[in-house]
């Protein structure tokens, strides 16, 4: 859109804007931080249950991220990986 606007082609910029709206309607909506936090809590609780009650720690970041991402996808949500990573790290660092 920006390229068309800069080139003085507002009709093509408008066409691009409409196409973006149509495509975005079919994409899963980005989830809020609270929704992600709930899923991360569930994923960590699942890992804790699988580990015989031992709470995962910072060394389990990779596994926790994988499980959290699976839970997010299973819920049909879309989430920013950086935000998920920050939430997972914060939860794993709690004692």
RAFEN-V494629 format. One record per residue. N is the residue number from 1. RES is the residue in one letter. PHI is phi in radians with two decimals (999 if undefined). PSI is psi in whole degrees, -180 to 180 (NA if undefined). NEAR is the number of other C-alpha atoms within 10 Angstrom. Layout:
# RAFEN-V494629
N,RES,PHI,PSI,NEAR
N,RES,PHI,PSI,NEAR
This chain:
# RAFEN-V494629
1,X,999,-44,16
2,X,-1.08,-40,11
3,X,-1.10,-43,11
4,X,-1.16,-38,15
5,X,-1.14,-43,13
6,X,-1.15,-32,10
7,X,-1.46,3,11
8,X,1.34,30,11
9,X,-2.03,69,13
10,X,-1.08,-30,15
11,X,-1.17,-37,12
12,X,-1.30,-35,15
13,X,-1.11,-41,18
14,X,-1.15,-40,14
15,X,-1.07,-43,12
16,X,-1.10,-43,15
17,X,-1.06,-43,12
18,X,-1.14,-41,12
19,X,-1.10,-40,11
20,X,-1.10,-43,12
21,X,-1.05,-42,10
22,X,-1.12,-47,11
23,X,-1.13,-44,9
24,X,-1.09,-28,11
25,X,-1.12,-26,9
26,X,-1.62,-12,8
27,X,-1.43,147,10
28,X,-1.13,144,12
29,X,-1.31,144,12
30,X,-1.16,137,13
31,X,-1.55,157,14
32,X,-1.38,163,12
33,X,-1.05,-37,14
34,X,-1.16,-40,9
35,X,-1.10,-43,14
36,X,-1.12,-43,24
37,X,-1.04,-42,17
38,X,-1.08,-43,11
39,X,-1.18,-38,20
40,X,-1.13,-42,24
41,X,-1.01,-45,16
42,X,-1.11,-42,15
43,X,-1.13,-42,23
44,X,-1.19,-39,23
45,X,-1.10,-38,16
46,X,-1.11,-44,17
47,X,-1.10,-39,20
48,X,-1.13,-41,15
49,X,-1.11,-44,13
50,X,-1.15,-26,11
51,X,-1.61,17,11
52,X,1.26,30,8
53,X,1.61,-4,11
54,X,-1.43,122,11
55,X,-1.22,132,17
56,X,-1.12,148,22
57,X,-2.06,-172,16
58,X,-0.99,-28,14
59,X,-1.22,-15,11
60,X,-1.68,19,15
61,X,-0.98,-48,17
62,X,-1.03,-47,12
63,X,-1.13,-44,14
64,X,-1.10,-39,24
65,X,-1.11,-44,20
66,X,-1.06,-47,12
67,X,-1.14,-43,19
68,X,-1.07,-44,25
69,X,-1.10,-39,22
70,X,-1.12,-43,14
71,X,-1.12,-39,17
72,X,-1.14,-46,21
73,X,-1.12,-41,13
74,X,-1.10,-30,9
75,X,-1.40,-5,11
76,X,1.31,25,13
77,X,-1.85,164,17
78,X,-2.12,134,16
79,X,-2.45,147,19
80,X,-1.22,124,12
81,X,-1.04,-35,11
82,X,-1.13,-43,9
83,X,-1.14,-43,13
84,X,-1.06,-45,20
85,X,-1.05,-44,18
86,X,-1.10,-42,11
87,X,-1.17,-45,18
88,X,-1.08,-46,24
89,X,-1.04,-43,18
90,X,-1.13,-41,11
91,X,-1.21,-38,19
92,X,-1.25,-25,19
93,X,-1.44,-12,13
94,X,-1.26,149,10
95,X,-1.90,NA,7
